[in-house]
Amino acid sequence: MPVLLFLTVIASVTLGVLAAYVAVICILNAFGRASQPETARPRLVLVPTQNHASGD
Protein backbone atom coordinates (compact mmCIF):
# COMPACT_ATOMS: atom_id res chain seq x y z
CA MET A 1 0.00 0.00 0.00
CA PRO A 2 2.74 2.59 0.80
CA VAL A 3 4.43 1.90 -2.54
CA LEU A 4 1.17 2.50 -4.43
CA LEU A 5 0.62 5.76 -2.55
CA PHE A 6 4.20 6.85 -3.21
CA LEU A 7 3.92 6.12 -6.94
CA THR A 8 0.60 7.97 -7.13
CA VAL A 9 2.10 11.06 -5.46
CA ILE A 10 5.15 10.97 -7.71
CA ALA A 11 2.97 10.62 -10.83
CA SER A 12 0.72 13.49 -9.73
CA VAL A 13 3.64 15.81 -9.00
CA THR A 14 5.29 14.92 -12.30
CA LEU A 15 2.07 15.56 -14.23
CA GLY A 16 1.62 18.91 -12.46
CA VAL A 17 5.17 20.02 -13.23
CA LEU A 18 4.83 19.04 -16.89
CA ALA A 19 1.48 20.83 -17.17
CA ALA A 20 2.96 24.00 -15.66
CA TYR A 21 5.96 23.78 -18.00
CA VAL A 22 3.73 23.42 -21.06
CA ALA A 23 1.52 26.31 -19.90
CA VAL A 24 4.51 28.64 -19.42
CA ILE A 25 5.97 27.71 -22.80
CA CYS A 26 2.61 28.34 -24.50
CA ILE A 27 2.24 31.72 -22.79
CA LEU A 28 5.77 32.75 -23.77
CA ASN A 29 5.17 31.72 -27.38
CA ALA A 30 1.88 33.59 -27.49
CA PHE A 31 3.02 36.85 -25.92
CA GLY A 32 6.82 36.70 -25.89
CA ARG A 33 7.95 38.07 -29.20
CA ALA A 34 5.87 40.22 -31.49
CA SER A 35 5.95 39.29 -35.13
CA GLN A 36 7.86 41.54 -37.49
CA PRO A 37 5.70 44.16 -39.23
CA GLU A 38 5.38 43.97 -43.00
CA THR A 39 7.11 47.32 -43.56
CA ALA A 40 9.93 47.44 -41.07
CA ARG A 41 11.10 51.00 -40.52
CA PRO A 42 14.62 51.67 -39.28
CA ARG A 43 14.84 52.32 -35.57
CA LEU A 44 15.42 55.90 -34.51
CA VAL A 45 18.52 56.23 -32.37
CA LEU A 46 19.68 59.28 -30.48
CA VAL A 47 23.30 59.94 -31.43
CA PRO A 48 25.34 62.80 -29.99
CA THR A 49 26.68 65.17 -32.64
CA GLN A 50 30.02 66.96 -32.85
CA ASN A 51 28.37 70.40 -32.85
CA HIS A 52 28.31 71.65 -29.30
CA ALA A 53 25.99 74.51 -28.43
CA SER A 54 28.38 76.62 -26.41
CA GLY A 55 27.47 80.20 -25.58
CA ASP A 56 30.40 81.73 -27.50
C-alpha positions as CSV (number, residue, x, y, z in Angstrom):
1,M,0.0,0.0,0.0
2,P,2.7,2.6,0.8
3,V,4.4,1.9,-2.5
4,L,1.2,2.5,-4.4
5,L,0.6,5.8,-2.5
6,F,4.2,6.9,-3.2
7,L,3.9,6.1,-6.9
8,T,0.6,8.0,-7.1
9,V,2.1,11.1,-5.5
10,I,5.2,11.0,-7.7
11,A,3.0,10.6,-10.8
12,S,0.7,13.5,-9.7
13,V,3.6,15.8,-9.0
14,T,5.3,14.9,-12.3
15,L,2.1,15.6,-14.2
16,G,1.6,18.9,-12.5
17,V,5.2,20.0,-13.2
18,L,4.8,19.0,-16.9
19,A,1.5,20.8,-17.2
20,A,3.0,24.0,-15.7
21,Y,6.0,23.8,-18.0
22,V,3.7,23.4,-21.1
23,A,1.5,26.3,-19.9
24,V,4.5,28.6,-19.4
25,I,6.0,27.7,-22.8
26,C,2.6,28.3,-24.5
27,I,2.2,31.7,-22.8
28,L,5.8,32.7,-23.8
29,N,5.2,31.7,-27.4
30,A,1.9,33.6,-27.5
31,F,3.0,36.9,-25.9
32,G,6.8,36.7,-25.9
33,R,8.0,38.1,-29.2
34,A,5.9,40.2,-31.5
35,S,5.9,39.3,-35.1
36,Q,7.9,41.5,-37.5
37,P,5.7,44.2,-39.2
38,E,5.4,44.0,-43.0
39,T,7.1,47.3,-43.6
40,A,9.9,47.4,-41.1
41,R,11.1,51.0,-40.5
42,P,14.6,51.7,-39.3
43,R,14.8,52.3,-35.6
44,L,15.4,55.9,-34.5
45,V,18.5,56.2,-32.4
46,L,19.7,59.3,-30.5
47,V,23.3,59.9,-31.4
48,P,25.3,62.8,-30.0
49,T,26.7,65.2,-32.6
50,Q,30.0,67.0,-32.8
51,N,28.4,70.4,-32.9
52,H,28.3,71.7,-29.3
53,A,26.0,74.5,-28.4
54,S,28.4,76.6,-26.4
55,G,27.5,80.2,-25.6
56,D,30.4,81.7,-27.5
